[in-house]
Amino acid sequence: MSSRPSSLARFCILLTLLLAGVSTSWADTARTTNLWWMPENASAGGVLIDQLIYFILFLTGGVFILTQVVYIFFLVKYRHRKGVRAIYSHGNNRLEIIWTAIPTAIFIGLWGYSNHVWSDVLHAPPPADALQVGVAAYQFGFSFQYAGADGKLGKAEASFVSNDNMFGNDPDDPDAKDNFTSTVLEIPVNRPVHIRLDSKDVIHAFYVPQFRVYQDIVPGRIIEWVWFTPTKMGSYQLACNQLCGSGHYNMKAQIDVVSQADFDKWYQEKAKAVQPPAGAKLTSLSETKDQ
Amino acid sequence: MSQTIAHSGPEAHAASAHHHHELSFFNKYIWSEDHKTIAIQYLFTSLFFLLIGGLLAMGVRYQLAFSGAPIPLIGTLLPKWLVTDAGAIQPQGYNGLVTMHATVMVFLVVMPLLVGVFGNFLIPLKIGAPDMAFPFFNALSFWLFFVSGFVLLSSFLVPTGFPAAGWTSYAPLSANGAFNGSGAGQSLWCVGIFLNGLASIAGAVNYITTIINMRAPGMKMFRLPLPVWALFITAILLLLAVPVLSAAAAMLFFDLNFGTSFFNVQASHYGQPLMWQHLFWFFGHPEVYILILPAMGLVSEMLAVFSRKPIFGYKAMVYAMAAIGVLGFVVWGHHMFVSGMNLMLSSAFSFSTMLIAVPSAIKTFNWLGTVWGGSIRFTTSMCFALSFVSMFVIGGLSGIYMASTPVDLFIHHTYFIVAHIHYVLFGGSLFGIFGAIYFWYPKMFGRMMNELWGKVHFVLSFMFFNLTFFPMHNLGLNGMPRRIADPSLYDFMKSQQPLQIFVSLSAFGLGLSTLIFFINFFFSMFRGPKAPRNPWNSTTLEWTLPSPPGHGNFEVTPTVYNGPYEYSVPGMEQDFLPQNQPAPETARLAVH
């Protein structure tokens, strides 16, 4: 039972100070080396998410510091000393009510705030002018499909997904005929991008930390609610973030966010290359393959 | 023995205790039906698995810091599914390490240490019972657990190696050997988890029955020590949650081996990959509380004993645990915000998740209230219990980020989650377990553990734990996905390599500091000073017995007069009032 409480208390205080010191220096190094902090946000929705993260950071940081200061103060003040007896107390009901009610209010408030952002960022339907891109995931890569000259991606269903039809395009839908594919996700800056996700084998994920976007890609269904608006030009990496097998560690794709002009040029070139021959427009994909 | 219940009087007890004196070696040490022996069997087995799980973690950290570098010394001796010819870890081997590290730590270490060891050892001793209600089931439970552990680990010897679909085994990756590349290992995983589930169910039935039926006279429910309350609620969670996992594991086994398509969407278009996630997390979230509630109970008791104070808000603590138990069944969807589940459901699960944070907050405030005004003794147990509170606060607060659906869009499946789970499961549960082992070791083995080396173990673990896991929050915020064998392949993670190496070096330090515990543990068993009956001046019933208690526990069934934490009662010379002693006339006990 014997111990040296003062030295232990001193150690605890020292460690706390050290942690506090380290945490203040984070903010400075964060921006320059990006060793400690979030990558710079590059999407419209990410702004709202970052605000929420900082809000929670200050809230939880405040609670953490407050509880730990009180805790360490108690540990030092009420360490065992000869002849001093502990206070005999079984608790206090009023305190129990207070520290039940306050967290409840805070947590429900936080839920309201979160849910508001959730509705804005993800739950809201994608804007009508959004660029539609099909994203097919497979072991171990991604492929992207664009609408082609007609600007329509066409219908897709999970039951059509196969090795020959990775995006699950409806073979009877003429809109899909002129779609073209790309190994790079090329998107214009400041325009909403609406992605349609499908997988042909296992669960993969569409994860871009700079866009603050994550969505699992589930085989057997097509997920059509994810959209985001990139706000900064540059090259990014799409990472699969759902363990998908032996090649998971290297399953990624390049994302290029370019100006609208550059995007249009790239798009027209790609679209031209896959113009279907005249007359084949209304026949289905499977029939063309048979001929 | 099983027929003897605590109320049947002293004669029956003495007789049963005597009757069991001449046990054969086999019945005493191998197939023992004595709850104390079973607890110790659980302890040795799960500490062995702790070593294994720790080694697997070292492998994971080695790969993340030094990917492509051969493992020193043992690299070339390892099987070919795990390492290249040069002895460096392969991506598929890494997936196996990650999968088995988590599986071992959850199912073979923390769960059995809390529920198997302390559930078995403490429940009968603390409630004044001679043994568990179903001693045969109890022994069966241990041996099922024992077998399940070796079934799970046996995949090491299979040519395709460890299961490699993560401890969550998301289908259809897990449901198809062609996809996961380790169908045999995955099948063994299903069998192991199924057997492990049976062990848990047998244990849970036993605990619930024992606590309801076998309490000594006077041991009202609200006089139960908090570890018993925690284990009682945990047992109910186990009984309701584990069968779901067992069923899911059986279905997965069928998908893997017999071409069914519960989850396998390729076999027919009717398989439902998300159904696996719903089943898994319907078990998995209560499981999180199964892994922390008993530790909360153990820690509460240590805080009271070494603060020499009654628990602050005993009933609030019990109600908070019950609330966690109930709410724990309606929050599983927060693991699935971005799984493809309906977005409205995400909102609903976010709400219930925010609510379940409330009872955790209540518990934290009551722990602060318990040390307030105390006369705190900083023993090794107390140091671990105190740090449990701080680490649990960090783990709880980081959970709030994930409960917020939009934030989860960013941090889902990153190292932020890895940091969170380790703050709760290692800084929380395992620190609680370490504290509890130092605390009840004298009662288990009749000897004291070395305090000085205990403190060294504590200081090093505390330091290296935080150096290892705190920076993982930062790695996660920078977007590092979990379960990536080589993060340096991604541009946005390259700049973090120094931090990655720092974390790994700290993890090796943490691994080494645990060895101090092991040495102390085994050394003290033979060389530790003999333990008195009640080394910590504690009030609960187990401390009225010799260390270690004899077979059959109580020679005379105790009668309970007081609540479990009557410390520093005014008007008494002694600063503790044992549960089985009527309060002296001068004592001014508070009604609460």
Boltz contact constraints between the chains, C-beta under 6 A:
constraints:
  - contact:
      token1: [A, 1]
      token2: [B, 377]
      max_distance: 6.0
  - contact:
      token1: [A, 3]
      token2: [B, 378]
      max_distance: 6.0
  - contact:
      token1: [A, 5]
      token2: [B, 378]
      max_distance: 6.0
  - contact:
      token1: [A, 8]
      token2: [B, 378]
      max_distance: 6.0
  - contact:
      token1: [A, 34]
      token2: [B, 495]
      max_distance: 6.0
  - contact:
      token1: [A, 35]
      token2: [B, 499]
      max_distance: 6.0
  - contact:
      token1: [A, 36]
      token2: [B, 474]
      max_distance: 6.0
  - contact:
      token1: [A, 38]
      token2: [B, 477]
      max_distance: 6.0
  - contact:
      token1: [A, 39]
      token2: [B, 479]
      max_distance: 6.0
  - contact:
      token1: [A, 39]
      token2: [B, 492]
      max_distance: 6.0
  - contact:
      token1: [A, 49]
      token2: [B, 406]
      max_distance: 6.0
  - contact:
      token1: [A, 49]
      token2: [B, 410]
      max_distance: 6.0
  - contact:
      token1: [A, 52]
      token2: [B, 406]
      max_distance: 6.0
  - contact:
      token1: [A, 52]
      token2: [B, 407]
      max_distance: 6.0
  - contact:
      token1: [A, 53]
      token2: [B, 407]
      max_distance: 6.0
  - contact:
      token1: [A, 56]
      token2: [B, 400]
      max_distance: 6.0
  - contact:
      token1: [A, 56]
      token2: [B, 401]
      max_distance: 6.0
  - contact:
      token1: [A, 60]
      token2: [B, 397]
      max_distance: 6.0
  - contact:
      token1: [A, 60]
      token2: [B, 400]
      max_distance: 6.0
  - contact:
      token1: [A, 64]
      token2: [B, 397]
      max_distance: 6.0
  - contact:
      token1: [A, 67]
      token2: [B, 393]
      max_distance: 6.0
  - contact:
      token1: [A, 71]
      token2: [B, 368]
      max_distance: 6.0
  - contact:
      token1: [A, 74]
      token2: [B, 371]
      max_distance: 6.0
  - contact:
      token1: [A, 74]
      token2: [B, 372]
      max_distance: 6.0
  - contact:
      token1: [A, 78]
      token2: [B, 374]
      max_distance: 6.0
  - contact:
      token1: [A, 78]
      token2: [B, 376]
      max_distance: 6.0
  - contact:
      token1: [A, 79]
      token2: [B, 376]
      max_distance: 6.0
  - contact:
      token1: [A, 80]
      token2: [B, 375]
      max_distance: 6.0
  - contact:
      token1: [A, 80]
      token2: [B, 376]
      max_distance: 6.0
  - contact:
      token1: [A, 80]
      token2: [B, 377]
      max_distance: 6.0
  - contact:
      token1: [A, 85]
      token2: [B, 568]
      max_distance: 6.0
  - contact:
      token1: [A, 86]
      token2: [B, 308]
      max_distance: 6.0
  - contact:
      token1: [A, 86]
      token2: [B, 309]
      max_distance: 6.0
  - contact:
      token1: [A, 86]
      token2: [B, 374]
      max_distance: 6.0
  - contact:
      token1: [A, 86]
      token2: [B, 375]
      max_distance: 6.0
  - contact:
      token1: [A, 86]
      token2: [B, 568]
      max_distance: 6.0
  - contact:
      token1: [A, 87]
      token2: [B, 373]
      max_distance: 6.0
  - contact:
      token1: [A, 88]
      token2: [B, 568]
      max_distance: 6.0
  - contact:
      token1: [A, 88]
      token2: [B, 569]
      max_distance: 6.0
  - contact:
      token1: [A, 88]
      token2: [B, 570]
      max_distance: 6.0
  - contact:
      token1: [A, 90]
      token2: [B, 310]
      max_distance: 6.0
  - contact:
      token1: [A, 90]
      token2: [B, 590]
      max_distance: 6.0
  - contact:
      token1: [A, 90]
      token2: [B, 592]
      max_distance: 6.0
  - contact:
      token1: [A, 91]
      token2: [B, 312]
      max_distance: 6.0
  - contact:
      token1: [A, 91]
      token2: [B, 313]
      max_distance: 6.0
  - contact:
      token1: [A, 96]
      token2: [B, 313]
      max_distance: 6.0
  - contact:
      token1: [A, 96]
      token2: [B, 316]
      max_distance: 6.0
  - contact:
      token1: [A, 99]
      token2: [B, 365]
      max_distance: 6.0
  - contact:
      token1: [A, 100]
      token2: [B, 362]
      max_distance: 6.0
  - contact:
      token1: [A, 103]
      token2: [B, 358]
      max_distance: 6.0
  - contact:
      token1: [A, 103]
      token2: [B, 361]
      max_distance: 6.0
  - contact:
      token1: [A, 104]
      token2: [B, 358]
      max_distance: 6.0
  - contact:
      token1: [A, 107]
      token2: [B, 354]
      max_distance: 6.0
  - contact:
      token1: [A, 107]
      token2: [B, 357]
      max_distance: 6.0
  - contact:
      token1: [A, 111]
      token2: [B, 350]
      max_distance: 6.0
  - contact:
      token1: [A, 111]
      token2: [B, 351]
      max_distance: 6.0
  - contact:
      token1: [A, 111]
      token2: [B, 354]
      max_distance: 6.0
  - contact:
      token1: [A, 114]
      token2: [B, 404]
      max_distance: 6.0
  - contact:
      token1: [A, 114]
      token2: [B, 405]
      max_distance: 6.0
  - contact:
      token1: [A, 114]
      token2: [B, 406]
      max_distance: 6.0
  - contact:
      token1: [A, 115]
      token2: [B, 347]
      max_distance: 6.0
  - contact:
      token1: [A, 117]
      token2: [B, 406]
      max_distance: 6.0
  - contact:
      token1: [A, 118]
      token2: [B, 405]
      max_distance: 6.0
  - contact:
      token1: [A, 118]
      token2: [B, 406]
      max_distance: 6.0
  - contact:
      token1: [A, 121]
      token2: [B, 406]
      max_distance: 6.0
  - contact:
      token1: [A, 123]
      token2: [B, 343]
      max_distance: 6.0
  - contact:
      token1: [A, 159]
      token2: [B, 269]
      max_distance: 6.0
  - contact:
      token1: [A, 201]
      token2: [B, 179]
      max_distance: 6.0
  - contact:
      token1: [A, 202]
      token2: [B, 172]
      max_distance: 6.0
  - contact:
      token1: [A, 202]
      token2: [B, 173]
      max_distance: 6.0
  - contact:
      token1: [A, 202]
      token2: [B, 179]
      max_distance: 6.0
  - contact:
      token1: [A, 203]
      token2: [B, 170]
      max_distance: 6.0
  - contact:
      token1: [A, 209]
      token2: [B, 479]
      max_distance: 6.0
  - contact:
      token1: [A, 212]
      token2: [B, 409]
      max_distance: 6.0
  - contact:
      token1: [A, 212]
      token2: [B, 410]
      max_distance: 6.0
  - contact:
      token1: [A, 214]
      token2: [B, 338]
      max_distance: 6.0
  - contact:
      token1: [A, 214]
      token2: [B, 409]
      max_distance: 6.0
  - contact:
      token1: [A, 214]
      token2: [B, 412]
      max_distance: 6.0
  - contact:
      token1: [A, 215]
      token2: [B, 338]
      max_distance: 6.0
  - contact:
      token1: [A, 216]
      token2: [B, 338]
      max_distance: 6.0
  - contact:
      token1: [A, 216]
      token2: [B, 339]
      max_distance: 6.0
  - contact:
      token1: [A, 216]
      token2: [B, 340]
      max_distance: 6.0
  - contact:
      token1: [A, 218]
      token2: [B, 273]
      max_distance: 6.0
  - contact:
      token1: [A, 218]
      token2: [B, 340]
      max_distance: 6.0
  - contact:
      token1: [A, 219]
      token2: [B, 265]
      max_distance: 6.0
  - contact:
      token1: [A, 220]
      token2: [B, 265]
      max_distance: 6.0
  - contact:
      token1: [A, 223]
      token2: [B, 340]
      max_distance: 6.0
  - contact:
      token1: [A, 237]
      token2: [B, 490]
      max_distance: 6.0
  - contact:
      token1: [A, 237]
      token2: [B, 491]
      max_distance: 6.0
  - contact:
      token1: [A, 239]
      token2: [B, 481]
      max_distance: 6.0
  - contact:
      token1: [A, 241]
      token2: [B, 413]
      max_distance: 6.0
  - contact:
      token1: [A, 241]
      token2: [B, 481]
      max_distance: 6.0
  - contact:
      token1: [A, 243]
      token2: [B, 166]
      max_distance: 6.0
  - contact:
      token1: [A, 243]
      token2: [B, 483]
      max_distance: 6.0
  - contact:
      token1: [A, 245]
      token2: [B, 179]
      max_distance: 6.0
  - contact:
      token1: [A, 246]
      token2: [B, 91]
      max_distance: 6.0
  - contact:
      token1: [A, 246]
      token2: [B, 92]
      max_distance: 6.0
  - contact:
      token1: [A, 246]
      token2: [B, 181]
      max_distance: 6.0
  - contact:
      token1: [A, 249]
      token2: [B, 91]
      max_distance: 6.0
  - contact:
      token1: [A, 249]
      token2: [B, 484]
      max_distance: 6.0
  - contact:
      token1: [A, 249]
      token2: [B, 485]
      max_distance: 6.0
  - contact:
      token1: [A, 249]
      token2: [B, 486]
      max_distance: 6.0
  - contact:
      token1: [A, 250]
      token2: [B, 489]
      max_distance: 6.0
